[in-house]
Each structure stands twice: as C-alpha cells, then as structure tokens.
Amino acid sequence: MSPERRPGAEFLVWSCVHGLAVLLIDGPLRGLPDELADPAVHDLIDLIEKGLRPDAK
C-alpha cells in the first residue's frame, strides 16, 4: 500500500470486521447458520483486500 493511502487504513478495516462481528454476535444476523455466516466473513475479507490493493481508487 502506498504511504499516501496508508493513514487510517487500519480503522477502516477494523470498522468493517467489528461491524460484521457485532451483527453476527448481537445483531440481526445472530443465529445465522455457519454455512451462511462463513461466506459472509470471507466476502468481507475479499472486499477489504480489494479496497487495500494499490490499483483501487
């Protein structure tokens, strides 16, 4: 990641992961079966990775 894009990136990633965790643990996605929750987690990770790529705008 280029230095000019780096500041604050950890807060964006943390917010995404924390948000999904709260939804799955205490929110409207509580009780979601693993076969649905697991793909949601992987989709979020993929989305975060795409956002952190150097070619992302």
CHARMM-style PDB file with segment names, atoms N, HN, CA, C and O in Angstrom:
ATOM      1  N   MET     1       0.852  -1.164   0.000  1.00  0.00      PROA
ATOM      2  CA  MET     1       0.000   0.000   0.000  1.00  0.00      PROA
ATOM      3  C   MET     1       0.898   1.226   0.000  1.00  0.00      PROA
ATOM      4  O   MET     1       1.864   1.311   0.758  1.00  0.00      PROA
ATOM      5  N   SER     2       0.568   2.150  -0.843  1.00  0.00      PROA
ATOM      6  HN  SER     2      -0.217   2.081  -1.459  1.00  0.00      PROA
ATOM      7  CA  SER     2       1.392   3.356  -0.917  1.00  0.00      PROA
ATOM      8  C   SER     2       1.239   4.164   0.372  1.00  0.00      PROA
ATOM      9  O   SER     2       0.175   4.170   0.991  1.00  0.00      PROA
ATOM     10  N   PRO     3       2.309   4.838   0.761  1.00  0.00      PROA
ATOM     11  CA  PRO     3       2.267   5.599   2.015  1.00  0.00      PROA
ATOM     12  C   PRO     3       1.156   6.652   2.057  1.00  0.00      PROA
ATOM     13  O   PRO     3       0.598   6.919   3.122  1.00  0.00      PROA
ATOM     14  N   GLU     4       0.837   7.244   0.922  1.00  0.00      PROA
ATOM     15  HN  GLU     4       1.290   7.027   0.057  1.00  0.00      PROA
ATOM     16  CA  GLU     4      -0.214   8.278   0.934  1.00  0.00      PROA
ATOM     17  C   GLU     4      -1.607   7.692   1.152  1.00  0.00      PROA
ATOM     18  O   GLU     4      -2.517   8.406   1.576  1.00  0.00      PROA
ATOM     19  N   ARG     5      -1.784   6.407   0.867  1.00  0.00      PROA
ATOM     20  HN  ARG     5      -1.046   5.828   0.523  1.00  0.00      PROA
ATOM     21  CA  ARG     5      -3.083   5.751   1.094  1.00  0.00      PROA
ATOM     22  C   ARG     5      -3.152   5.081   2.459  1.00  0.00      PROA
ATOM     23  O   ARG     5      -4.238   4.713   2.906  1.00  0.00      PROA
ATOM     24  N   ARG     6      -2.026   4.917   3.124  1.00  0.00      PROA
ATOM     25  HN  ARG     6      -1.144   5.216   2.760  1.00  0.00      PROA
ATOM     26  CA  ARG     6      -1.937   4.142   4.359  1.00  0.00      PROA
ATOM     27  C   ARG     6      -2.611   4.774   5.581  1.00  0.00      PROA
ATOM     28  O   ARG     6      -3.260   4.048   6.335  1.00  0.00      PROA
ATOM     29  N   PRO     7      -2.495   6.076   5.816  1.00  0.00      PROA
ATOM     30  CA  PRO     7      -3.025   6.636   7.071  1.00  0.00      PROA
ATOM     31  C   PRO     7      -4.511   6.326   7.276  1.00  0.00      PROA
ATOM     32  O   PRO     7      -5.361   6.625   6.437  1.00  0.00      PROA
ATOM     33  N   GLY     8      -4.778   5.721   8.412  1.00  0.00      PROA
ATOM     34  HN  GLY     8      -4.088   5.478   9.094  1.00  0.00      PROA
ATOM     35  CA  GLY     8      -6.159   5.422   8.785  1.00  0.00      PROA
ATOM     36  C   GLY     8      -6.720   4.133   8.232  1.00  0.00      PROA
ATOM     37  O   GLY     8      -7.847   3.767   8.563  1.00  0.00      PROA
ATOM     38  N   ALA     9      -5.971   3.434   7.402  1.00  0.00      PROA
ATOM     39  HN  ALA     9      -5.055   3.731   7.133  1.00  0.00      PROA
ATOM     40  CA  ALA     9      -6.495   2.203   6.794  1.00  0.00      PROA
ATOM     41  C   ALA     9      -6.900   1.179   7.850  1.00  0.00      PROA
ATOM     42  O   ALA     9      -7.888   0.464   7.680  1.00  0.00      PROA
ATOM     43  N   GLU    10      -6.145   1.108   8.932  1.00  0.00      PROA
ATOM     44  HN  GLU    10      -5.342   1.688   9.071  1.00  0.00      PROA
ATOM     45  CA  GLU    10      -6.469   0.119   9.973  1.00  0.00      PROA
ATOM     46  C   GLU    10      -7.830   0.392  10.603  1.00  0.00      PROA
ATOM     47  O   GLU    10      -8.516  -0.542  11.021  1.00  0.00      PROA
ATOM     48  N   PHE    11      -8.229   1.663  10.676  1.00  0.00      PROA
ATOM     49  HN  PHE    11      -7.673   2.421  10.337  1.00  0.00      PROA
ATOM     50  CA  PHE    11      -9.533   1.980  11.260  1.00  0.00      PROA
ATOM     51  C   PHE    11     -10.672   1.548  10.345  1.00  0.00      PROA
ATOM     52  O   PHE    11     -11.719   1.104  10.815  1.00  0.00      PROA
ATOM     53  N   LEU    12     -10.467   1.678   9.052  1.00  0.00      PROA
ATOM     54  HN  LEU    12      -9.616   2.038   8.670  1.00  0.00      PROA
ATOM     55  CA  LEU    12     -11.485   1.215   8.106  1.00  0.00      PROA
ATOM     56  C   LEU    12     -11.641  -0.299   8.169  1.00  0.00      PROA
ATOM     57  O   LEU    12     -12.758  -0.816   8.185  1.00  0.00      PROA
ATOM     58  N   VAL    13     -10.511  -1.008   8.204  1.00  0.00      PROA
ATOM     59  HN  VAL    13      -9.604  -0.588   8.191  1.00  0.00      PROA
ATOM     60  CA  VAL    13     -10.554  -2.470   8.272  1.00  0.00      PROA
ATOM     61  C   VAL    13     -11.188  -2.908   9.588  1.00  0.00      PROA
ATOM     62  O   VAL    13     -12.056  -3.780   9.604  1.00  0.00      PROA
ATOM     63  N   TRP    14     -10.759  -2.309  10.677  1.00  0.00      PROA
ATOM     64  HN  TRP    14     -10.053  -1.600  10.664  1.00  0.00      PROA
ATOM     65  CA  TRP    14     -11.286  -2.645  12.000  1.00  0.00      PROA
ATOM     66  C   TRP    14     -12.794  -2.403  12.047  1.00  0.00      PROA
ATOM     67  O   TRP    14     -13.538  -3.219  12.591  1.00  0.00      PROA
ATOM     68  N   SER    15     -13.237  -1.302  11.489  1.00  0.00      PROA
ATOM     69  HN  SER    15     -12.633  -0.639  11.048  1.00  0.00      PROA
ATOM     70  CA  SER    15     -14.665  -0.981  11.490  1.00  0.00      PROA
ATOM     71  C   SER    15     -15.468  -2.032  10.737  1.00  0.00      PROA
ATOM     72  O   SER    15     -16.532  -2.454  11.191  1.00  0.00      PROA
ATOM     73  N   CYS    16     -14.960  -2.448   9.598  1.00  0.00      PROA
ATOM     74  HN  CYS    16     -14.096  -2.106   9.229  1.00  0.00      PROA
ATOM     75  CA  CYS    16     -15.667  -3.471   8.809  1.00  0.00      PROA
ATOM     76  C   CYS    16     -15.763  -4.786   9.567  1.00  0.00      PROA
ATOM     77  O   CYS    16     -16.839  -5.376   9.667  1.00  0.00      PROA
ATOM     78  N   VAL    17     -14.650  -5.236  10.094  1.00  0.00      PROA
ATOM     79  HN  VAL    17     -13.776  -4.757  10.013  1.00  0.00      PROA
ATOM     80  CA  VAL    17     -14.617  -6.526  10.794  1.00  0.00      PROA
ATOM     81  C   VAL    17     -15.459  -6.459  12.068  1.00  0.00      PROA
ATOM     82  O   VAL    17     -16.226  -7.375  12.364  1.00  0.00      PROA
ATOM     83  N   HSD    18     -15.308  -5.375  12.811  1.00  0.00      PROA
ATOM     84  HN  HSD    18     -14.685  -4.631  12.570  1.00  0.00      PROA
ATOM     85  CA  HSD    18     -16.067  -5.215  14.052  1.00  0.00      PROA
ATOM     86  C   HSD    18     -17.564  -5.150  13.752  1.00  0.00      PROA
ATOM     87  O   HSD    18     -18.371  -5.758  14.455  1.00  0.00      PROA
ATOM     88  N   GLY    19     -17.923  -4.416  12.713  1.00  0.00      PROA
ATOM     89  HN  GLY    19     -17.267  -3.922  12.141  1.00  0.00      PROA
ATOM     90  CA  GLY    19     -19.330  -4.304  12.349  1.00  0.00      PROA
ATOM     91  C   GLY    19     -19.964  -5.642  12.037  1.00  0.00      PROA
ATOM     92  O   GLY    19     -21.054  -5.946  12.521  1.00  0.00      PROA
ATOM     93  N   LEU    20     -19.290  -6.440  11.233  1.00  0.00      PROA
ATOM     94  HN  LEU    20     -18.405  -6.192  10.839  1.00  0.00      PROA
ATOM     95  CA  LEU    20     -19.840  -7.762  10.911  1.00  0.00      PROA
ATOM     96  C   LEU    20     -19.896  -8.640  12.156  1.00  0.00      PROA
ATOM     97  O   LEU    20     -20.862  -9.374  12.361  1.00  0.00      PROA
ATOM     98  N   ALA    21     -18.861  -8.563  12.983  1.00  0.00      PROA
ATOM     99  HN  ALA    21     -18.076  -7.966  12.816  1.00  0.00      PROA
ATOM    100  CA  ALA    21     -18.855  -9.363  14.213  1.00  0.00      PROA
ATOM    101  C   ALA    21     -20.040  -9.012  15.101  1.00  0.00      PROA
ATOM    102  O   ALA    21     -20.707  -9.905  15.624  1.00  0.00      PROA
ATOM    103  N   VAL    22     -20.307  -7.725  15.278  1.00  0.00      PROA
ATOM    104  HN  VAL    22     -19.764  -7.000  14.854  1.00  0.00      PROA
ATOM    105  CA  VAL    22     -21.442  -7.298  16.109  1.00  0.00      PROA
ATOM    106  C   VAL    22     -22.756  -7.784  15.509  1.00  0.00      PROA
ATOM    107  O   VAL    22     -23.633  -8.260  16.231  1.00  0.00      PROA
ATOM    108  N   LEU    23     -22.894  -7.667  14.200  1.00  0.00      PROA
ATOM    109  HN  LEU    23     -22.182  -7.281  13.613  1.00  0.00      PROA
ATOM    110  CA  LEU    23     -24.118  -8.149  13.549  1.00  0.00      PROA
ATOM    111  C   LEU    23     -24.314  -9.649  13.763  1.00  0.00      PROA
ATOM    112  O   LEU    23     -25.436 -10.109  13.978  1.00  0.00      PROA
ATOM    113  N   LEU    24     -23.221 -10.405  13.704  1.00  0.00      PROA
ATOM    114  HN  LEU    24     -22.310 -10.031  13.529  1.00  0.00      PROA
ATOM    115  CA  LEU    24     -23.312 -11.859  13.849  1.00  0.00      PROA
ATOM    116  C   LEU    24     -23.490 -12.295  15.302  1.00  0.00      PROA
ATOM    117  O   LEU    24     -24.121 -13.317  15.571  1.00  0.00      PROA
ATOM    118  N   ILE    25     -22.936 -11.522  16.241  1.00  0.00      PROA
ATOM    119  HN  ILE    25     -22.423 -10.692  16.022  1.00  0.00      PROA
ATOM    120  CA  ILE    25     -22.983 -11.929  17.648  1.00  0.00      PROA
ATOM    121  C   ILE    25     -24.234 -11.405  18.356  1.00  0.00      PROA
ATOM    122  O   ILE    25     -24.920 -12.154  19.051  1.00  0.00      PROA
ATOM    123  N   ASP    26     -24.525 -10.116  18.175  1.00  0.00      PROA
ATOM    124  HN  ASP    26     -23.968  -9.507  17.611  1.00  0.00      PROA
ATOM    125  CA  ASP    26     -25.613  -9.490  18.929  1.00  0.00      PROA
ATOM    126  C   ASP    26     -26.682  -8.849  18.054  1.00  0.00      PROA
ATOM    127  O   ASP    26     -27.691  -8.370  18.570  1.00  0.00      PROA
ATOM    128  N   GLY    27     -26.484  -8.830  16.771  1.00  0.00      PROA
ATOM    129  HN  GLY    27     -25.664  -9.219  16.351  1.00  0.00      PROA
ATOM    130  CA  GLY    27     -27.390  -8.093  15.901  1.00  0.00      PROA
ATOM    131  C   GLY    27     -28.345  -8.974  15.131  1.00  0.00      PROA
ATOM    132  O   GLY    27     -28.608 -10.116  15.508  1.00  0.00      PROA
ATOM    133  N   PRO    28     -28.862  -8.426  14.043  1.00  0.00      PROA
ATOM    134  CA  PRO    28     -29.875  -9.140  13.264  1.00  0.00      PROA
ATOM    135  C   PRO    28     -29.364 -10.409  12.574  1.00  0.00      PROA
ATOM    136  O   PRO    28     -30.163 -11.221  12.108  1.00  0.00      PROA
ATOM    137  N   LEU    29     -28.060 -10.584  12.506  1.00  0.00      PROA
ATOM    138  HN  LEU    29     -27.411  -9.924  12.885  1.00  0.00      PROA
ATOM    139  CA  LEU    29     -27.525 -11.817  11.908  1.00  0.00      PROA
ATOM    140  C   LEU    29     -27.207 -12.875  12.965  1.00  0.00      PROA
ATOM    141  O   LEU    29     -26.670 -13.938  12.653  1.00  0.00      PROA
ATOM    142  N   ARG    30     -27.546 -12.567  14.227  1.00  0.00      PROA
ATOM    143  HN  ARG    30     -27.982 -11.704  14.481  1.00  0.00      PROA
ATOM    144  CA  ARG    30     -27.338 -13.523  15.325  1.00  0.00      PROA
ATOM    145  C   ARG    30     -28.092 -14.810  14.989  1.00  0.00      PROA
ATOM    146  O   ARG    30     -29.245 -14.780  14.560  1.00  0.00      PROA
ATOM    147  N   GLY    31     -27.439 -15.896  15.187  1.00  0.00      PROA
ATOM    148  HN  GLY    31     -26.502 -15.921  15.536  1.00  0.00      PROA
ATOM    149  CA  GLY    31     -28.073 -17.177  14.919  1.00  0.00      PROA
ATOM    150  C   GLY    31     -27.989 -17.626  13.469  1.00  0.00      PROA
ATOM    151  O   GLY    31     -28.507 -18.682  13.107  1.00  0.00      PROA
ATOM    152  N   LEU    32     -27.333 -16.819  12.641  1.00  0.00      PROA
ATOM    153  HN  LEU    32     -26.912 -15.961  12.936  1.00  0.00      PROA
ATOM    154  CA  LEU    32     -27.162 -17.210  11.244  1.00  0.00      PROA
ATOM    155  C   LEU    32     -26.350 -18.504  11.204  1.00  0.00      PROA
ATOM    156  O   LEU    32     -25.299 -18.588  11.839  1.00  0.00      PROA
ATOM    157  N   PRO    33     -26.812 -19.491  10.481  1.00  0.00      PROA
ATOM    158  CA  PRO    33     -26.065 -20.756  10.428  1.00  0.00      PROA
ATOM    159  C   PRO    33     -24.670 -20.552   9.848  1.00  0.00      PROA
ATOM    160  O   PRO    33     -24.451 -19.676   9.011  1.00  0.00      PROA
ATOM    161  N   ASP    34     -23.741 -21.368  10.305  1.00  0.00      PROA
ATOM    162  HN  ASP    34     -23.919 -22.079  10.985  1.00  0.00      PROA
ATOM    163  CA  ASP    34     -22.349 -21.272   9.849  1.00  0.00      PROA
ATOM    164  C   ASP    34     -22.233 -21.316   8.335  1.00  0.00      PROA
ATOM    165  O   ASP    34     -21.369 -20.656   7.758  1.00  0.00      PROA
ATOM    166  N   GLU    35     -23.099 -22.091   7.684  1.00  0.00      PROA
ATOM    167  HN  GLU    35     -23.801 -22.627   8.152  1.00  0.00      PROA
ATOM    168  CA  GLU    35     -22.989 -22.204   6.220  1.00  0.00      PROA
ATOM    169  C   GLU    35     -23.346 -20.892   5.517  1.00  0.00      PROA
ATOM    170  O   GLU    35     -23.046 -20.728   4.335  1.00  0.00      PROA
ATOM    171  N   LEU    36     -23.980 -19.960   6.228  1.00  0.00      PROA
ATOM    172  HN  LEU    36     -24.223 -20.093   7.188  1.00  0.00      PROA
ATOM    173  CA  LEU    36     -24.248 -18.632   5.675  1.00  0.00      PROA
ATOM    174  C   LEU    36     -23.298 -17.576   6.252  1.00  0.00      PROA
ATOM    175  O   LEU    36     -22.902 -16.642   5.554  1.00  0.00      PROA
ATOM    176  N   ALA    37     -22.941 -17.732   7.522  1.00  0.00      PROA
ATOM    177  HN  ALA    37     -23.263 -18.491   8.089  1.00  0.00      PROA
ATOM    178  CA  ALA    37     -22.043 -16.767   8.173  1.00  0.00      PROA
ATOM    179  C   ALA    37     -20.632 -16.852   7.607  1.00  0.00      PROA
ATOM    180  O   ALA    37     -20.007 -15.821   7.360  1.00  0.00      PROA
ATOM    181  N   ASP    38     -20.128 -18.038   7.402  1.00  0.00      PROA
ATOM    182  HN  ASP    38     -20.636 -18.876   7.603  1.00  0.00      PROA
ATOM    183  CA  ASP    38     -18.759 -18.198   6.903  1.00  0.00      PROA
ATOM    184  C   ASP    38     -18.541 -17.508   5.556  1.00  0.00      PROA
ATOM    185  O   ASP    38     -17.547 -16.798   5.398  1.00  0.00      PROA
ATOM    186  N   PRO    39     -19.436 -17.693   4.581  1.00  0.00      PROA
ATOM    187  CA  PRO    39     -19.250 -16.971   3.319  1.00  0.00      PROA
ATOM    188  C   PRO    39     -19.323 -15.453   3.497  1.00  0.00      PROA
ATOM    189  O   PRO    39     -18.630 -14.723   2.789  1.00  0.00      PROA
ATOM    190  N   ALA    40     -20.144 -14.965   4.425  1.00  0.00      PROA
ATOM    191  HN  ALA    40     -20.708 -15.558   5.000  1.00  0.00      PROA
ATOM    192  CA  ALA    40     -20.224 -13.524   4.665  1.00  0.00      PROA
ATOM    193  C   ALA    40     -18.892 -12.996   5.175  1.00  0.00      PROA
ATOM    194  O   ALA    40     -18.447 -11.921   4.773  1.00  0.00      PROA
ATOM    195  N   VAL    41     -18.262 -13.750   6.053  1.00  0.00      PROA
ATOM    196  HN  VAL    41     -18.623 -14.624   6.379  1.00  0.00      PROA
ATOM    197  CA  VAL    41     -16.945 -13.357   6.579  1.00  0.00      PROA
ATOM    198  C   VAL    41     -15.927 -13.339   5.447  1.00  0.00      PROA
ATOM    199  O   VAL    41     -15.158 -12.386   5.325  1.00  0.00      PROA
ATOM    200  N   HSD    42     -15.912 -14.361   4.630  1.00  0.00      PROA
ATOM    201  HN  HSD    42     -16.537 -15.136   4.729  1.00  0.00      PROA
ATOM    202  CA  HSD    42     -14.962 -14.427   3.518  1.00  0.00      PROA
ATOM    203  C   HSD    42     -15.227 -13.329   2.481  1.00  0.00      PROA
ATOM    204  O   HSD    42     -14.291 -12.759   1.920  1.00  0.00      PROA
ATOM    205  N   ASP    43     -16.494 -13.041   2.235  1.00  0.00      PROA
ATOM    206  HN  ASP    43     -17.255 -13.504   2.691  1.00  0.00      PROA
ATOM    207  CA  ASP    43     -16.830 -11.949   1.306  1.00  0.00      PROA
ATOM    208  C   ASP    43     -16.322 -10.616   1.834  1.00  0.00      PROA
ATOM    209  O   ASP    43     -15.809  -9.799   1.069  1.00  0.00      PROA
ATOM    210  N   LEU    44     -16.463 -10.389   3.149  1.00  0.00      PROA
ATOM    211  HN  LEU    44     -16.880 -11.052   3.771  1.00  0.00      PROA
ATOM    212  CA  LEU    44     -15.974  -9.149   3.743  1.00  0.00      PROA
ATOM    213  C   LEU    44     -14.460  -9.050   3.615  1.00  0.00      PROA
ATOM    214  O   LEU    44     -13.933  -7.991   3.275  1.00  0.00      PROA
ATOM    215  N   ILE    45     -13.764 -10.137   3.883  1.00  0.00      PROA
ATOM    216  HN  ILE    45     -14.192 -10.998   4.160  1.00  0.00      PROA
ATOM    217  CA  ILE    45     -12.311 -10.141   3.761  1.00  0.00      PROA
ATOM    218  C   ILE    45     -11.902  -9.845   2.320  1.00  0.00      PROA
ATOM    219  O   ILE    45     -10.976  -9.068   2.087  1.00  0.00      PROA
ATOM    220  N   ASP    46     -12.579 -10.451   1.361  1.00  0.00      PROA
ATOM    221  HN  ASP    46     -13.331 -11.081   1.550  1.00  0.00      PROA
ATOM    222  CA  ASP    46     -12.293 -10.178  -0.053  1.00  0.00      PROA
ATOM    223  C   ASP    46     -12.513  -8.709  -0.383  1.00  0.00      PROA
ATOM    224  O   ASP    46     -11.706  -8.094  -1.080  1.00  0.00      PROA
ATOM    225  N   LEU    47     -13.603  -8.152   0.116  1.00  0.00      PROA
ATOM    226  HN  LEU    47     -14.259  -8.652   0.682  1.00  0.00      PROA
ATOM    227  CA  LEU    47     -13.910  -6.741  -0.127  1.00  0.00      PROA
ATOM    228  C   LEU    47     -12.833  -5.837   0.469  1.00  0.00      PROA
ATOM    229  O   LEU    47     -12.416  -4.868  -0.166  1.00  0.00      PROA
ATOM    230  N   ILE    48     -12.385  -6.146   1.677  1.00  0.00      PROA
ATOM    231  HN  ILE    48     -12.723  -6.934   2.193  1.00  0.00      PROA
ATOM    232  CA  ILE    48     -11.331  -5.362   2.318  1.00  0.00      PROA
ATOM    233  C   ILE    48     -10.045  -5.454   1.511  1.00  0.00      PROA
ATOM    234  O   ILE    48      -9.390  -4.442   1.263  1.00  0.00      PROA
ATOM    235  N   GLU    49      -9.683  -6.664   1.103  1.00  0.00      PROA
ATOM    236  HN  GLU    49     -10.216  -7.486   1.305  1.00  0.00      PROA
ATOM    237  CA  GLU    49      -8.460  -6.844   0.319  1.00  0.00      PROA
ATOM    238  C   GLU    49      -8.513  -6.052  -0.982  1.00  0.00      PROA
ATOM    239  O   GLU    49      -7.519  -5.440  -1.373  1.00  0.00      PROA
ATOM    240  N   LYS    50      -9.650  -6.057  -1.650  1.00  0.00      PROA
ATOM    241  HN  LYS    50     -10.458  -6.554  -1.332  1.00  0.00      PROA
ATOM    242  CA  LYS    50      -9.792  -5.295  -2.891  1.00  0.00      PROA
ATOM    243  C   LYS    50      -9.618  -3.800  -2.627  1.00  0.00      PROA
ATOM    244  O   LYS    50      -9.010  -3.089  -3.427  1.00  0.00      PROA
ATOM    245  N   GLY    51     -10.149  -3.334  -1.511  1.00  0.00      PROA
ATOM    246  HN  GLY    51     -10.642  -3.912  -0.861  1.00  0.00      PROA
ATOM    247  CA  GLY    51     -10.027  -1.919  -1.171  1.00  0.00      PROA
ATOM    248  C   GLY    51      -8.613  -1.503  -0.823  1.00  0.00      PROA
ATOM    249  O   GLY    51      -8.259  -0.333  -0.964  1.00  0.00      PROA
ATOM    250  N   LEU    52      -7.798  -2.447  -0.369  1.00  0.00      PROA
ATOM    251  HN  LEU    52      -8.086  -3.397  -0.254  1.00  0.00      PROA
ATOM    252  CA  LEU    52      -6.419  -2.135   0.021  1.00  0.00      PROA
ATOM    253  C   LEU    52      -5.426  -2.298  -1.123  1.00  0.00      PROA
ATOM    254  O   LEU    52      -4.255  -1.942  -0.983  1.00  0.00      PROA
ATOM    255  N   ARG    53      -5.876  -2.825  -2.235  1.00  0.00      PROA
ATOM    256  HN  ARG    53      -6.827  -3.114  -2.348  1.00  0.00      PROA
ATOM    257  CA  ARG    53      -4.976  -3.031  -3.372  1.00  0.00      PROA
ATOM    258  C   ARG    53      -4.473  -1.699  -3.917  1.00  0.00      PROA
ATOM    259  O   ARG    53      -5.183  -0.694  -3.882  1.00  0.00      PROA
ATOM    260  N   PRO    54      -3.250  -1.701  -4.417  1.00  0.00      PROA
ATOM    261  CA  PRO    54      -2.674  -0.461  -4.938  1.00  0.00      PROA
ATOM    262  C   PRO    54      -3.448   0.124  -6.122  1.00  0.00      PROA
ATOM    263  O   PRO    54      -3.415   1.335  -6.343  1.00  0.00      PROA
ATOM    264  N   ASP    55      -4.139  -0.720  -6.880  1.00  0.00      PROA
ATOM    265  HN  ASP    55      -4.165  -1.704  -6.701  1.00  0.00      PROA
ATOM    266  CA  ASP    55      -4.854  -0.211  -8.052  1.00  0.00      PROA
ATOM    267  C   ASP    55      -6.273   0.260  -7.719  1.00  0.00      PROA
ATOM    268  O   ASP    55      -6.982   0.774  -8.584  1.00  0.00      PROA
ATOM    269  N   ALA    56      -6.682   0.079  -6.446  1.00  0.00      PROA
ATOM    270  HN  ALA    56      -6.106  -0.339  -5.743  1.00  0.00      PROA
ATOM    271  CA  ALA    56      -8.016   0.515  -6.044  1.00  0.00      PROA
ATOM    272  C   ALA    56      -8.055   2.044  -5.953  1.00  0.00      PROA
ATOM    273  O   ALA    56      -7.076   2.682  -5.567  1.00  0.00      PROA
ATOM    274  N   LYS    57      -9.196   2.611  -6.312  1.00  0.00      PROA
ATOM    275  HN  LYS    57      -9.992   2.094  -6.625  1.00  0.00      PROA
ATOM    276  CA  LYS    57      -9.327   4.069  -6.263  1.00  0.00      PROA
ATOM    277  C   LYS    57     -10.352   4.469  -5.258  1.00  0.00      PROA
ATOM    278  OT1 LYS    57     -10.604   5.659  -5.074  1.00  0.00      PROA
TER     279      LYS     57
END
